Amino acid sequence: GECFERNAEGMLKNMAIHELALLASFYDVTVENIESVDLDKEFSSMQTLKGPSGKDFTDFDKAKFTIKTKTGKEVSVQADRCGGDVSYAMVSDADGKELFRHSMPDEEDEANVSVLEAKYPGAMPYFFSQDPDYITVKERVAKLCATGEEAKDIATIDIAINALEVGEYLTPLMKEKLS
């Protein structure tokens, strides 16, 4: 329950927001462009848990769904709150054959994680594996502020808004399908 209360905005607007931003960036996923959402009910799960405050919080502990857009694109997202600290992206063809996979953390990140865990005990584990990415984002945005040079490969505010809107759209839709 502590996790649900601490992340009361919900799984899609917290843990999976990065994936939704990727969908907005590379697959033209916006609320206006969603043709259909197919929820994998066998994988997906929703719970109501009591948080430390004593209040009940209902959210997904696992979710897997496929979005089809009006422009003919199809993309899937799978998230699991208890799935560990490894994250990956996979690209497959229409038959499901894997064409590419990128996992995080890699071996270099793993070594950095151990150092950071010792240096900052008690911090959330995902901060450690994403540390190099946070540094890159901060450096690029700081450079933009200092010089006006475009922050390359950084999600824009429009991408962030689209991702949040998609999260807002999907959450009640998926909760209804799981009820």
C-alpha positions in Angstrom: 0.0 0.0 0.0 2.9 2.4 0.7 3.9 2.3 -3.0 0.4 3.0 -4.2 0.1 6.0 -1.8 3.5 7.4 -2.6 2.7 7.2 -6.3 -0.9 8.2 -6.0 -0.9 9.6 -9.5 -1.0 6.0 -10.7 1.3 3.6 -12.5 0.8 5.0 -15.9 1.7 8.6 -14.9 4.6 7.5 -12.8 6.4 4.3 -13.6 5.2 4.0 -17.2 5.4 7.7 -18.1 8.7 7.3 -19.8 7.2 4.6 -22.1 4.2 6.8 -22.8 6.6 9.6 -23.8 8.4 7.2 -26.1 5.0 6.3 -27.7 4.3 10.0 -28.2 7.7 10.7 -29.6 8.1 7.8 -32.0 4.7 6.3 -32.6 2.5 9.4 -32.9 0.4 8.3 -29.9 -1.8 11.1 -28.6 -5.3 10.8 -27.2 -6.7 12.2 -30.5 -4.8 9.6 -32.5 -5.7 6.4 -30.5 -7.9 4.1 -32.5 -8.0 1.3 -30.1 -6.5 -0.1 -26.8 -6.2 -3.8 -26.3 -5.6 -4.7 -22.6 -3.9 -8.0 -21.9 -6.2 -9.1 -19.1 -4.2 -12.2 -18.4 -1.1 -10.2 -17.5 -2.7 -7.0 -16.2 -3.7 -6.8 -12.5 -5.3 -4.1 -10.4 -5.4 -4.0 -6.6 -6.9 -1.8 -3.8 -4.4 -1.4 -1.0 -4.4 0.6 2.2 -1.6 3.1 2.4 0.2 4.3 5.5 -2.4 7.1 5.9 -5.1 4.5 6.2 -6.7 5.5 2.9 -7.4 3.0 0.1 -5.6 3.4 -3.2 -6.6 1.5 -6.3 -4.0 1.1 -9.1 -2.3 -1.4 -11.4 0.4 -3.6 -10.0 0.9 -5.0 -13.6 -0.3 -3.7 -16.9 0.2 -4.8 -20.5 -1.6 -3.1 -23.4 -1.4 -2.5 -27.1 -2.3 0.8 -28.7 -3.3 1.1 -32.4 -3.3 4.5 -33.9 -5.5 6.1 -36.5 -2.3 6.4 -38.6 -1.7 2.7 -38.6 0.9 2.3 -36.0 0.8 -0.4 -33.3 2.9 -0.5 -30.1 2.7 -2.4 -26.8 3.8 -1.5 -23.3 4.2 -3.9 -20.4 5.0 -2.7 -16.8 5.3 -4.6 -13.5 5.8 -2.9 -10.2 7.3 -6.0 -8.8 9.3 -6.9 -11.9 12.7 -5.9 -10.5 15.2 -3.2 -11.6 15.8 -4.5 -15.1 14.0 -2.7 -17.9 14.1 -3.4 -21.6 12.7 -2.2 -24.9 12.1 -4.7 -27.7 11.2 -4.1 -31.3 9.4 -7.0 -33.2 8.0 -7.4 -36.6 4.3 -8.1 -37.3 4.7 -11.8 -36.6 6.3 -11.1 -33.2 9.8 -12.0 -34.2 12.3 -10.0 -32.1 14.3 -7.6 -34.2 16.1 -5.5 -31.5 16.3 -5.4 -27.7 18.0 -3.0 -25.4 18.2 -3.7 -21.7 18.9 -1.4 -18.8 21.0 -1.5 -16.6 23.9 -2.9 -18.7 27.1 -4.2 -17.1 28.6 -0.7 -16.9 25.4 0.7 -15.2 25.4 -2.3 -12.8 28.9 -1.4 -11.6 27.8 2.2 -11.1 24.7 1.0 -9.2 26.8 -0.7 -6.5 28.9 2.5 -6.0 25.8 4.7 -5.7 23.9 2.3 -3.4 26.8 2.5 -1.0 27.1 6.3 -1.3 23.3 6.9 -1.0 21.7 4.2 1.1 17.9 4.3 1.2 17.4 6.1 -2.1 15.0 4.5 -4.6 16.9 1.8 -6.6 15.8 3.1 -10.0 17.6 6.4 -9.4 20.9 4.4 -9.4 20.4 2.6 -12.8 19.2 5.8 -14.4 21.9 8.0 -12.9 23.9 8.4 -16.2 20.7 9.4 -18.0 19.8 12.0 -15.4 23.3 13.5 -15.7 22.9 13.7 -19.5 19.5 15.4 -19.3 20.7 17.9 -16.7 23.7 18.8 -18.8 21.7 19.3 -22.0 19.0 21.4 -20.3 21.6 23.5 -18.4 23.4 24.1 -21.7 20.1 25.2 -23.3 19.6 27.6 -20.4 23.1 29.0 -20.6 23.6 29.2 -24.3 20.2 28.8 -26.0 21.6 25.7 -27.9 18.8 23.1 -28.5 18.7 20.3 -26.0 19.0 17.4 -28.4 17.2 14.1 -27.8 15.3 15.5 -24.8 11.5 15.2 -24.6 9.8 18.5 -25.1 7.0 19.9 -23.0 4.6 18.9 -25.8 5.8 15.3 -25.5 5.4 15.5 -21.7 1.8 16.9 -22.1 0.9 14.2 -24.6 2.3 11.4 -22.4 0.3 12.7 -19.4 -2.9 13.0 -21.4 -2.5 9.5 -22.7 -2.0 8.3 -19.1 -5.1 10.2 -18.1 -7.0 8.6 -20.9 -5.8 5.0 -20.4 -6.1 4.8 -16.6 -10.0 4.8 -16.3 -10.3 2.8 -19.6 -8.0 0.0 -18.3 -9.5 0.1 -14.8 -13.0 -0.4 -16.2 -11.8 -3.3 -18.4 -10.3 -5.0 -15.3 -13.3 -4.4 -13.0 
